[in-house]
Each structure stands twice: as C-alpha cells, then as structure tokens.
C-alpha cells in the first residue's frame, strides 16, 4: 500500500517505513506530523475520491531538520563591471512515515 500526499508545494509518493525529505515543517525532532492524501493505492484498488480521502490520514515522525545543497547564483553583465554573487540553501525536514490510516 502506498499513498500520494501533499507535502509543502509538492506531492510525494510514500509507504509505511519510507523516509522522505520535504519542505521545512516547524516541528521538533520526534514529534508527529500528518499529511493530506491525494491518492491511495492498495493492491488493485485505487482511491481518488475526495470524500473518501478526507478520512485517510498519513502520519509521520520528524527525524531531523536539514539543509539542501547550496545553489550559487551569479549575475553578470558584460562591459559594465556589474557582478553580483549570491547563494541559497533550502531548509528541509526529514520525515519517516509511520502509518496510513483510514484506507480500505
């Protein structure tokens, strides 16, 4: 059994026991978080009805707060001496999926 959940601005495919990296969630390590399900697949049955999915709860445990890879940004215009250098690292959260409840 697996589910497609909405996590941050993206959708992730998760199953019980999986560890996923999602956008930053403001929760301490060891706390429980839940995600809304978009689709649930259990063997041959596929559930995508919003009324049924409102009762499905995908829960996970926060493992760690991490950072993504550094992205280097360089803006440059020739012949004018214009150069700007900037960097960015996304704040991420590692979550271990513990249960998919309410799916039939």
HELIX and SHEET records of a PDB file:
HELIX    1   1 UNK A   50  UNK A   53  1                                   4    
SHEET    1   A 4 UNK A  10  UNK A  14  0                                        
SHEET    2   A 4 UNK A   2  UNK A   7 -1                                        
SHEET    3   A 4 UNK A  32  UNK A  42 -1                                        
SHEET    4   A 4 UNK A  45  UNK A  47 -1                                        
SHEET    1   B 6 UNK A  10  UNK A  14  0                                        
SHEET    2   B 6 UNK A   2  UNK A   7 -1                                        
SHEET    3   B 6 UNK A  32  UNK A  42 -1                                        
SHEET    4   B 6 UNK A  57  UNK A  67 -1                                        
SHEET    5   B 6 UNK A  91  UNK A 101 -1                                        
SHEET    6   B 6 UNK A  19  UNK A  23 -1                                        
SHEET    1   C 2 UNK A  71  UNK A  77  0                                        
SHEET    2   C 2 UNK A  82  UNK A  88 -1                                        
END                                                                             
